[in-house]
Amino acid sequence: MLEKTYDAKIVEPKIAKIWEEADAFRAGAGAEEGAEAFTIVIPPPNVTGSLHMGHALNNTLQDILVRFERMRGKNVLWQPGMDHAGIATQMVVERQLMEKQIHRRDLTREEFIEKVWEWKAESGGAILNQLKRLGASADWSRERFTMDEGLSKAVLEVFVTLYKEGLIYKDKRLVNWDPKLLTAISDLEVEQQEVNGNLWHFRYPVEGEVFDPENPKTFITVATTRPETMLGDTAVAVHPDDERFRHLVGKNLVLPIVGRKIPVVADQYSDPEKGSGAVKITPAHDFNDFEVGRRHKLPAINILTVEAAVALTDNDDFLAGLEVTPERQAVWDELDGLDRFVARKKIVELMEAGGFLEQVEPHRHAVPHGDRGGVPIEPFLTEQWYANAAELAKPAIASVREGRTNFVPKNWEKTYFDWMENIQPWCISRQLWWGHQIPAWYGPDGRVFVEKTEEEALSAAVEYYLALEGPWKAWVEDKLENFKPGEILTRDEDVLDTWFSSALWPFSTLGWPDQTPELKTYYQTDVLVTGFDIIFFWVARMMMMGLHFMDEEPFHTVYVHALVRDKNGQKMSKSKGNVIDPLELIDEYGADALRFTLTVMAAQGRDVKLDPARIAGYRNFGTKLWNATRFAEMNDVARNDEFWLNDAKLAVNRWILTELTRAAREITDGITSYRFNEAAGAAYRFVWNLFCDWYLELLKPVFTGPDEAAKAESRACVAFVLDEIYKLLHPMMPFMTEELWAETSGEGKERPSLLCHAAWPSPDFEDQAAAADINWLIDLVSGIRSVRSEMNVPPAAIAPLMVIGANTATHERLERQASAIKRLARVGDISLVDAAPKGSAQIVLNEATICLPLGSLIDLTAEAARLQKELVKVTEEIARLHKKLSNEKFVANAPEDVVEAEREKLAEYREAQEKLSVALTRVREAG
């Protein structure tokens, strides 16, 4: 006998241990030889990470697909693993070292990397155990790490191949530079923060004019939020069609403080409607300006150090072409070495003193910050390694256009195309120690040699230099005579962007570049489940690399799920204090309740508004199934292998089997079409409404009655349907269903397999006549119950039931189901009449009108007054909310979640108004 209550804290670790000991999730487990493969690669979480709600949703949906396909008999691999998370991991270890007063630079690179591996062994990877708590059925024996030897081999192969194909190269371009971490970072690691700042309007004098702050003809006004960057200005841009500046195009301005002559250029980038219409151009410190600079062949002058301090006096690019006067030198000396924000204040003071400051305007704007370092990033001109993303993107674009890879929902394809068709060179180098060190070595003259090993690079270098005539040949020959490692070649210190190794994940985890059996079986993978925020950074790059190195897309479907927000629709963040910890929810409600809640709310294209109260509600769903199984046990329900569906004679049994067929189809269709919420909704309706609320209730007289044949049939039918329910719910609620499966095997019997390996239901039983009969009964009883509830009829009160206009079929149903109608609807005598008696409430069911004489049971006048009062209150609320939502200022200025909450309230009040109106009409008609 089942325990009285389900205890997730006891059951979940027990079931997890059973799965682990049975090796239940290894690749191909439960599949027959030659079965079709189904593969998903997990988006590798950071080794530093811990489970958050995004992970919980993402991995729940993956696990549903994996468990579903495993039960359908496929050869399933869910490939798990972790990302080495370059910056994040390095920061964690650096912080630990700083607690011991050790700076990273106090160690050699090799010593520091050894410390990172020690940290990983002790603390890294906690998230994988957290995923196991969620119920993730990955093949944990195949866990991979992006810094593993095998994956590192793949990274080297790809880098060297792309370099030799001309698709990887070095270039001097702008990057997102983190002056705290001293490295380039990706766009994904940049977060925009709204700040209250200023817009400074500066006057730049026209060359040859006597500068007069009162005479606009002698200067052009430009505006900036970053005054310090003006030291690196090399032009001012105006729109080609802007008549105000046409006479100045091609002429020079004189840059205040610096004295540099900078041209006025005509460029579409300038917006005549914005500010003065003229824009200062600083190619080395602004991404848009960099592109303008390239179009007009402007010099790019970096005026900051890597720590974001001003660098002028030893800066050849800054000093080039300048006339150095004692006055200017004094100013430059004063600015040199100042932090960028200190220099900002000083420059504003100097501009004001010289009459070049026109105005200062308060300005709220977004400032990009590094998400790890937490400081404003700088667009920074530096030499880095790049991949030719535009070339790699071409086949990846064609793949989606031609339907070989599909996005679900389809609207994400537009986002993919918008980015891919305007793709920029991919900066793949990072100034870190933790990561895949770039396999490039530099000779004495700076020439680069890219090979997989230092030995291969040295061999290529020696061959190159010995073929030369001149000093380098002699120098290399001399070094070779007394050879010491590291004397001829120096290795590039940079490491690769973490996304570079992640881009290889679908095939590197399967053993590539070796042609392994796993690679042959499980590539291409089937579906990638991901959030929209990494379509560019990961999905697109996996497409590029998969097509380039495997000649096949890495997956045929990309399912993009929505965000998990708080119950008010706000994005979760530590600063807002609204972060919900999934592990706390698992502790409180169990993994199944959390999983089912996320599934039922995972509608395509709609963010999940997570309220713990909803999880409590869906925990009750699990309790309902548990109690239904206990009820079955108490009524001697047991599996009967000789039960044949077509042998069922009772209409109620034939009805539930018909409904089971429909539910199984709906759940299957929901999962295969990635409409997970529809699958969960179909399961919920069938289990809670049809099976528990109606089927078991309708069977109670059978179980207590004298007909032993009916009892035996019903017991076998209940056992069969429960087994199918466990299977259908298993992908969504794996722990409880696996426990119920094991506990209901029958006395002295064992299940032939774990539930996770049981065959997925594909029932095809249909009896439309029985279904119509019982569904009519349900509609009738539900209608009567609604009327009783609306009209406040006391629960114990019994009213007669009168039927007008019943045809022969309805008459027969009334006779056949009379006892069930009386018991479930709490009515007395059932009779056919020609007209409704006074004081009757009426409902229409098919061709018949159902009458309930209630005049003697309730005060119809008082009830009408109560309903009228409620209706007035609700109508007033609707008017108030409608007025509020019609206010354009409110809709435009109020937070989005507040507006959405008001709209939801309005919808709820309108629904209540409709119900109250129907109820009031019934009472008035009855009176």
N, C-alpha and C positions, 0 to 999 in steps of 0.2 A: 504493500500500500504506500502511495506517495505520502511524503511529509505534508502536514496540514498547510504549510505556507512554503513558498519558494524562497530560498535564501541564496541570492546571487554571490554573496561573499564566500559561501561554502562550495556552491556548485561550479562557479566559473574556474577557479584554480584546479578543481578535480577534473573537469572536462578537458582543460588545457593540457593537463598531465597525460590524460588518456590519448589525446591526439598526438602529443609528442612521442610517447612510448610506441605508438603504432606507426610512427613516421607517416602520418596520414596525409601530409601536404607535399611530400617529395614530388618532383616532376614526374608526371605520368601515373601517380598513385590512383588506383581504382580503375584505370583505363585498360581496355583490351589491346592486345598487340595490333599495331597498324591503325589505331584510332587517330582521328583528325586532331592536329595540334591546336591548342589555344594558348596564347602567350600574352602576358602583361608584364611590363617592367615597371617597378615602383618608381615614382619620382623620388630620387634618393634624398632623404632628409639630411640636413647638416649633422655632422658627427657631434657638434656642440649642442644640438637642438633638444627640445623637449616637446612633448605632444601638445599641440594647440588645436583649436576647433577646426581650423582649415584642414589640418592633417586628419582629424577624426572624420570629417565629411569625405575627403578625398579617398581615404583608405577603406571606409565603409562601402563606398560605391564600387571600388575595385574588388573588394572581397565578395560583394554580392555577385558580380560577374564571374569571378573565379569559382566560387562554390557552385553557382548555377551550372556553369559549363562542365565542371568536374562531375556533377550529378547527371549531366547529359551524356556522360561516357567519353568525353574528350580527353586527350593527352595534355593535361594542363600544367603550365609552368607560370607561377607568379614569382618573378625574379626580384628578391629583396637586396638591399644594400644601402650604403651611406656615401655622402659626398664629403670630401676632405675639408671643404669650406675654408679656403685659404685665409682670408682676413680674419674671420670670426675665430678660427682655431688659434691662429698666431696671437690674437689679442688675449685670449683666455690664458695661454701659457705665459705670455709676457707679463700679464697681471700677477700671476702666481710667482714669477721670478722677482718682480718688483717688491712683493711682500717680504722677500728675503734680501732686499736691497741689491738685487742683481739685474743689471740692464742687459737686454739682448746683445748689445754690441760688446759686452764684456766676455761673451762666449764666441767661439768659432761657429761658423754656419753648421758644421757637422754636429757640434755639441748641442746647439739649440734644437736641431731637428731630432736628435736623440731624445731630448726632453719632451718634444711634442709626442713622439711615439710612446714614451712612458706615460704621458697624460692620457693618451687614447686607451692604452691598456688598462689604466686604473678607472677612468671616468667617462671616456667617450662611448657613445653608442647606447646611452640609456634609453633613447627614443625607440629603439627596436624592441626592447622589453615592454615598453609602453604600448607599442602597436600590437604585441601579442596579447596584452590585456584587453585590447579592443576586439580581439578575435581574428586578427589578420591571418589568413591561412596561406602564407607564402612558404616557399621551400627554403626554410631557414638554414638548411645545410649548404645552400649555394650562396649564402650572403657574400656580397662583394663590397669592396671599398675602392674609391677612385685612385687611391695611392697604392693599391695592391701591385705586386710585381707584374701580374698578367695585364692589368689595365694600364700600368705605366708603359709596358711594352707596346700596347696599342697606341698610346699617346705619341711615343717616339716615332712609330711607323707613320702615323698620320702627318705629324709636323714635318718630318724629313721629306715625305712624298710631296706634300703641298708646296714646300719650299722649292723643291727641284722642278716642280711643274710651274713655278712662277706665281703661285697663288698665295704664298706667304712672303712678306718682304718687310724691310724697315723703312719707316718714313717719319718725318717731323710734322706732327699735326697737333691740334688741340685735343686734350683729354680732360676728363673730370679728375682733378687732382685733389687728394685729401692731404692738406698740409700738416695734419696731426699724425696720420699714419704713414705719410711720406710715400704714397703709392697712387698710381692711377686706379680708378674704380669704375665699375660699369654703371650704366644708367639705372639699373635696377637697385643699385646700392645708394642711389641719390633720392632723398625725399625733400619735397618742397614744403617749406615752412613759411606761413604768412607772418610778416613782421611789420611793425610800424616804423617806417624809415623816412627818408627825405628824397626829394628830387631836386638836385642842384642844377641851376641854369647858368651856364658859363658863356662868356663872350670870347670868341676867337677872332683876333684882328685880321683884317684883309691886308695882305702884303702890299706895300706901296702906299697905303693910306695912313694918315695920322690918326691913331686910335683915339676915339672920343666916345666915352660911355653914353653920351647923350645923342650920338649920331649913329643910327642903325646902319647907315651906308658904310661905316668903317669896320663893321664886324658881322659875324654870323653867330647866332645863339644856338647852343646845343645843350641838351639836358642829360644827366646821368645819375644813377643811384650809387655809383662806385667812383667817386672823384679820383681815387688813387690811380685808376687805370689810364687817366688822361696822359700820364707820363709816357705811355706807349702808343698814343694815337699817331696814325700815319696818314689819315685822310678825314675828310668830312664828306658824307654822301648826301645828295639831294635827288629828288625824283626827276627823271628826264623831261617830264611835262610840266614841271613847276616853273611858271614864268618868273617868279620872284628871284630865282637864283640862276636863271639861264645865263646871264651875263658873267657869272662868276665861275661857271664850269670850265675847268682847265687852268684856272688861276690858283694861287697859293694863299693859304692862311699861315699865320705865325703862331705856333703853339706856345701859349703863355708858360712861364717858369722854365721851359726847356729851350725855346728859341728855334725849334725845328720848323722848317717850311713844309707844310703838308698840303696836298692838292685837294681841290673840290672836285669830286667825281659824280657823274650822273649814274644812278643805279636804281632799279625798281624796288630795292629793299626799303628805301626811304618812303615813308607815308606822308604825303603833303597835308593830311588832315590831323596829324599827330604832332603836338608841340609846335615848334617853329617850322617843322618840315625838313630840318637838317639834322643829320645823325652823325655823331663822332664815331670813327671807325678805329677799333683797336684789335687788329687781327690776332695778336698773341693772347688775348684775354677775353674773347667772346666768340661763341661758336658761329653766330650769324656773320659777325665782322670778319671771321677767318675766311668764310666763303666769298664775301665781298672783296677781301684782300687778294684772294687767288684770281678772281675775275679781272681785277685791275692791276695785278702784278705789284702789289704794295709790299713793302718790307713788313715783317712781323717782328716786333721788338718785345721780348719778354722782360718786364721790369721787376719781377719778383723772384725770390729764391724759392727753393722747394719748401721752406718753412713759412712762405708767404710774408717775407720781409722785403722791403724795397731794396733793389740792387741797381745802383747807377754808376758809381765811380769806377768800378772794375768791369763794367759791362760794355764790351766793344760794340754790340749791336745798338745800344742806347747812344753811345758817343759818336757813332759814325756820322760824319758830315756836319757835326755841330760846331759852332764857333764857341769856344770856351772862354768866357770872361770871368774875371775875379768874382763879380756879383753872382753869376750863375753857379760857379763852382761852389761858392759858399752855401747857396741854397741846396745844391745837390748833396753836399757833404752833410748838411743838416737832416736831409730826408733819408740818406743812405743808412740802411740797417734797421729802420723803423718798422715795427709791425704794420701790416696793411691798414689796420683800423686806426692806429695812432697817426700814420701818415695821412690818412683820409682827413682827419681834423686839421692837420698842419697845412695840407694843400688848400683846403677851403679858406683858412686864414690868409694864406699867401695870395690866393685869387681875389679875395675880398680887398686886401691891401692894395692890389694893383688895379682895382676897378673892374676886374674881370668877372665878378660874381653879380649876376643880374637879379636873381631871387632864389629863395629856398622855399620849396613847397612840400608840406607834409604829404607822405605818400605811403600807402599800405600796399605791399607787394610780396611776391613769393621769392624766397631766397633758398637756393639749393644747399642742402646739408648732407654730409656723409652719414649714412644711417648707423655706421659703426663708430666712427670718430666723433660724431656729434657736432662738428664745426662746419661753418660754411665752406663749400668746396670752391676751388678756383678753376675756371677754364685755363689750362696751362699748356704752353707750347713746349713739347719735349719729343725726343726721338723714341719711338716705340716700335714693337713688332705688330704687323697688321695682317689680317687675312682678307683676301679679295672677295668680300661677301657678295658683291654684285654678280660676279661670275658664278659663284657657288649657288646663288639663289635662283638662277634661271631654270634649272630642271625642277627645283622645289616648287616654283610658281606653276610650271606646266603640270606638275603632278596633281595639284589641287584643282587647277582649271579643268583638267581632263577627267577629274573624278576618280583618280586612283587612290587619293586620300581625301576623305570627307570630314568636314567639321560638323559637329552636332552640339548646339544648334547651328544652323547653316549661316546665320548672320555673322558669326565670327570669321568666316572666310574673307569678308570685306576688310576686317581689321588686319588679317594676315596679308592680304594683297597690298593694302595701303602701306604697310611697313616694308614688305619685301620689294615692292617696286620702287621704293625710294630709299633703299638700304645704303648705309654708309660703310666705309671700311671698318672692319671689326678689330678694335685694339685688343690684342690677345696677351700682352705682357703686363706683368705686375711687379712692383718693386718690393717683393716679399722674400722670405726664406722658405716658408712652408708652402709646398706645392711642387708641381713638375718643373724642374729647372730646364730652361730652354736649351736644347741640344745644339748650341752654336758656340764656336770657338773663334777667337780673333788672333790673327797673326801679328807680327811685329809692326807691320804697316797698316794695321786696322782691317785688313781683308778678313771676311767672315767665311768660316767653313762649317757647314751644317751636316752633321752625320749622327747616327744613332749612338755611337760611342766615341770616347776621346781617342781611342786607338785608330778608328777609321778616319776621324778628323785630322789626326796627326799625319797619317799616311797621305791623305789628300793634300795637306799643306806642304809636306816635304816634296811631293811630286811637283806641286805648283812652283815652289821657290827654287828648286834645283833646275827647273827649266828656264828660269830667268837669267838674264845677264845683269850684273850690277851688284851693289853692296848687300842686298838682302840674301842673295845666293851664298855669298861668302859667310855672312852672319849665321845662316842656318847650318851651313857645313861645319862651322866652328862649334855650334851648339850640339850638333849630332856627335861630334868626337867625344865630348864629355857630357853625354845626355843626362839631364835631370828632368823628371816629370814637371810640367807646368812652366818650363822656361821658354819654349817656343810658342805655345798657345796659351791663351787666357780664356777661360770659359765665361760666357755671358752670365751675369749674376741674377737676372730676372727669372721669375717663374711664369707659368702660363695662367691665364684667367681660368678660374674654376669651371666656368661654363664650357671651356674647350674640352676638358675630359668628360664632362656631363653630356656633351653633344654626341659622344661615341657610345653612350650607355647601352642602347638596344643591341649592339653587336659586340662591343668589347666585353660585356658581361658573359657572353656566350663563347668566349675563347678566341675571338679574332685578334690578331691576324692569322692564327692557326685555323685550319679548316676542320673544326671539331664536329663530332656527331651532333652536339647540342646546337651548334650554329646552323647546321643543315636542317635540323628538325624544327627549331623554334623561331627562326628568322624567316620571314618578316613577322613581327609581333602583330597582334590583332587590334588592340585599342589602347590609346593613351588617355588616361583620365587625369585632367589637370585643371588648375585655375587659370583664369584669363590673363593674370598678371605676368605669366612667363611664356606666353605664346611667342613673343619675340626672342626672348633670351635663351629659351631652351627648345621649345617645339620646333621653331623655324631652323635652328642650328642642327638639331637631330635630323631634320629632313635633308638639309644640305649635305651633312656628312654621310648619312645612310645611302643617299642616292649616289654620292661620289665614290664611295668605297665598296658598296655592296650592289650597286646597280639596281637597287630596289628600295622602295619607300620603307622606312622603319616601322610603319603601322598603316593600316587602311582606314582607321577612324580616329579622330581626336574628339573626345567628349569633354567639353568645357563646362565645368560646374560653376555655380555662383558663389558669392561670398557668404560666410556665416557672420551675421550681425547680431547685436543684442536685441532684446525684445522690442525696443523702440525703433529699430532699423538703423541704429548708429553703428559705424565701424568700431570694432573693438580695439582699444588701445590702452596701454598702461597709464597714460596721462589722464584719460577720462575715467579710469578706475572701473571700467565695465568689462574687463577681460574675464571670460568664463573658462575655467580650467576643466578640460574633459575628464581628467583623472579624478577630480573631486566629484563630478557627475557620475562616473562609473562607481565610485565608492558609495555614493548616496542611492543611486537608482539601479545600478547594474549596467553592464555593457550592452545587453540586448535592448533595454529601454532607450538608451542614448542612440544606438544604431537605428532602431525603428523610427524614432523621432526625426532624425536627420534624413532618413529615407523618405518618409511620408511628406516632408517639407521640401524635398529636393526637386521642385518643379523646374523645368528647363527655362533658363533666362530670368528666374526670379530669385532674389537673394533670400537666404534662410534667416528669418527673425526668430532667434532661439530664446525661448522662455522656459526656465526650469520647470514651471508649472505644466508645460506640455509634456515634458519628459515624465513627470509624475503620472500624467494621464495615460501615457503609453506603457508605463510600467503596469498600470491597471489592466491593460490589454493582455499582457503576459499573465497576470494573476487570473484573469478570466479564463484563459486557456488551461492553466494549471488546475483551476477549480472544476472546469468542465471534464478534465481527465479524471480527477478524483470522483466526480459524480458518476462517471462511467464505471470506474472501479467499484464503487459502492453498489452499482446495479449489475455487478457480475459480468461487465463487458469484457470480452477477451477476443484476441485474434482467432479467426477461424480460416485456415488456409483453403478450406473447401467452399468458402462463400463465393458464389458467382453473382456478379451484379445483376445479370438478366434474370436470375431466379428470385429477386426481390419482388414481393407481391404487394406490400403495403404502399399506398400512395405517398405517404410521408417519406418513406425510404427512397422511393423512386424519384421523388422531388429533390431530396438533398443530393442524390447522385447526379441528377441533371444539373443542379446548381454548382456542384463540385466541378463538373466538366467546364462550365462557363467560367468559373473563378480561375481554374488552372490555365485556361486559354488567356484570360485577361492578365494574369500575373506573368505568364511566359511572354506575351506580347509586350508588356510594360518593360520587362528587363531587356529583351532583345532590341527594343527601339530606344533604350536609354531614358525611358519615361518612368524613372524609379518610383516617383510619387504615385503614379497610377497603379503600379504593381503593388505597392504597399497599401494603397486605398482599397484595391480589390480584395487583398488578403484580409484586411480589417473588416470590411463589410461581410465577407463570407463567414469569417470565424465568429465575430462578435454578434452580428445581427442575425444571420441566417442559422448558423450552427448552434450557437449558445442560446440566443434569445428565443428562437422559434423551434428549431428542430428538437433540441433536448426537452423543451417545454411541452411540445406536442407528444413526445414519447413517454412522458411521465405516466399517463393512464395505461399505456401498453406495459410498462415495467411493473406496475402494481396490479395489472389485470390478470385474468385466468388463462388467457390464450398463450400456451407455451410455445407454439410454433411462431407466433408473432413476436414473442420475447426473443427467441433464438435468432430469428432473422434480424431483429432490430439491434441486438447486441453485436452480431457480426458486422452489421452495416456501420454502427457507430465506431467500432474498432477500425474498420477499413478507412472510414472518412478521417478519423483522427490521425492514422498513419499518413494519409495524403496531406493533411494539414501540417504535420511536422515537417514533411518534405518541402512543401510550398513555402513555409515560413523560414526554413533553415538558412537560406542565404542572408536573410535580414536579421534573424534572431538565433544565431547558431548554438549558443550555450544551453538555453532552456530546451530547445527542441532536441538537441543531442541527448540531454538528460531524460526527457520524456520518452524518447525512442528506446533508450536502454531500459528504463523502468517499466515499460509496458510490453515487454517481449513475451509475457505470458509465463505462468508458473512452470519452472523447470525447463524453460526454453531460452535459447539465445538468438539474437538477431544474426542474420547471415553476414552483415557488415555494419560498420559504423554508419550513422545517418549521413555523414558527409560523403560517403561513397554509395549511398542508396540511389536507385534510378529515379530520375526526375519524373513526376507524374505526367501522364499524357492520356487521361481518361477520355473516352468517347461515348459514354452512356448518355442517352437522351430519351426522355419520355415527356413530350410536350403536354400531353393531356394531364398527367399527374402534376407537372409543374404549374399549369394553369389553374388546376384545382386548389392546390395549397397556396399559391400566390394570391388567388381570390380571397381565400380565408384570411391571409395576413393583411390584405388591403382592407377587408371588412373590419377586422378587430382593431387595426391601427386607426381607422376612421372613427370608430366608436370611442376609442380611448382619447383621441384628440378632442372630440366634442365634449366628453366628460371633463377633460382637463380645462378646456377653454371656458366652460360654463361653471367651473368650480363645484362639480357634483361630488359629494362626499364619497371617498373610496369604497366604503362598505355598502353604499346605496345600490339597490338593484332595480332596474327599470325594464319593462317589457320591450320587446323588439318587434316592430311592425314593418312589413315590406310591401311597397306598392309597385305594381308593374313588373313583377318577376316573371321571366320566361321559364320554360321547362327546365333548362340547364341550371338556372339559379335556384329554382324550386328544389331540384334534386340535391344541389350542393347544400342548401339550407338543412335538408333532412339528414344528409350524410355527415355534416359537420356540426350538427346542433349541439352536441355535448361540448365540443371544443369551443364553439362560439360562446356558450353560456359561461364556461369556466374562465376563459381568457378575457372576455369583454365585460364580464359581470352584468349579464342581462338575464331576464326571466323567460317567460313564455315567448315563443317566436310564432308570429302569425302573419298570414297574407291578408291585406286590407285594400279597400278601394280608395280611401282618402285618409289623409293624415289627421289624427285627432288634435284638438286644440292643446297648445302648450308643448308641441313636439319640436325637437331639433331634428333637422334633416340633412342627410348626406346622400350624394348620388354615387352609385357604384355600377358601372356599365349601364345596362338598361333600367336598373331598379333604383327606387328611392327608398332609403333606409330611414325609418322614423323612430325617434326615442322620445316618448312622452315624459317630460321632465318637470312639468308644472307642479306636481305634488312633491318633488324632491328638493327644489330650490326656489328662492324668491326671485322670480324673473325680473321684476322691476328694480330691485336693489342691485342685482347683477348687472343690469343694463346701465345703471347709474355709475357703478364702479368702473366698468369698461370705458364709459364715456369720459370719466375723469382722467383715466390713464391715457386715453387717446388724445385728449387736449394737451396734456403734459408733453407727450411724445411729439405732437405736431408743432408745439412751440420750440422744442429743441431742434427740430428739423429746420424751422424758419431761421433760428439763430445761426446754426451751422452753415446753412445755405448762404446767408448774408456774409458771414465771415469768409467763406471760400470764394465768394463772388468779388471780394476785395482784392484787386490786382496787387496792391502794395503788400498785403499780408502774404499772398502766394509767392511773390517775388522775393521778399525779404526774410520771411520766417525760415528756420531750418527745415530742410526737406523732410526729416522724420516727423516734425511737428505737423506739417501740412498733411502728410500721409496719415497720421494718427487721426486728424480731424475728418479726413475723407472716410476713413474706416468707421468712425463714430456715426457719420451721416448715413452710411450704408446700413449699419446696425439699427439705427432709429427708423429708417424707412422700412426695413424688414419687420420691425416690431409694429409699426403703424399698419402694415398690411395684415398682420395676424390679428391685431386688435379690431380692425375694421371687419374682418371676416367673423370674428367671435361676436361682435356687437350686432351684426346683421342676423346671425343665428338666434341670438337671444330675443331680438325684436320680432323676428318671424315666429319664434316659439310662443311669444306672449300674445 
